Amino acid sequence: MYVLIGFAVIVVLVLGLLVILFNRLVALRQRCGKAFHDIDIYLRHRHDLIPQLVEVVKGYAAHEKTVLENVTAARAGAGEAVSASKTERARAEGALGTALVNLLSVAEAYPDLKADASFQRLMGEVAEIEDRISAARRYFNSATAEYNTGREQFPANFIANRFGFEAEHFFELDEAVKRAVQEPPKISFSN
C-alpha cells in the first residue's frame, strides 16, 4: 500500500515537473516571438522613412542614380522578405542597411543636402529608428539565447524534442553591414 502511494507521488511529481518545463518552454518561445514582432515594427517604420529620404536626396544628388536605385531595390527586397524565414529576413534587412549606409555616404558629398531641414529631420528619425532596431535585435537575441538554452537543458530537452520546440535563429547582421556599422560614415550637419 505504501509502495503504491509512494509510486503515485513520484508519478505526480514527475508529471508536475514535465508540465512546468513544458510551460516554461512555451513562455520562452512566446517571448522570442514577441521580441521578433518588436523588431518587425521598427523595420516597417524604417521602410516607411526610406522613400522620403530617397526623394530628398534625389533632388540634390540626381547623378547618384545607382545608389538611389540600390536603396529602392533593397527596400523592395526587404519588403518581399517579410513572409520569409527569420534568417532570410535578417539577410534582406542587412542588404537594406548596407544600401542605406551607402546613401548616407553619398549625402556626405552634398553640403546643401546636409543643411536641408527635411533631410535633417529624416536623418534624425532614421538614427532614432536604427537605435531602436539595434536595441530590439539585442533583446530578441537575448530571448533567443535563453530559449535555446532552456530547450537544450536536461530534462527539458526531452520535452523540447518530443513536442517540436525547434531551435530559434539569432537575428544577425551580414558581414557587409557589420563593417558599415563598425565604420559608419561621418555625418555632420554643419557647413
Beta strands, then each sheet from edge to edge (+ up, - down):
end
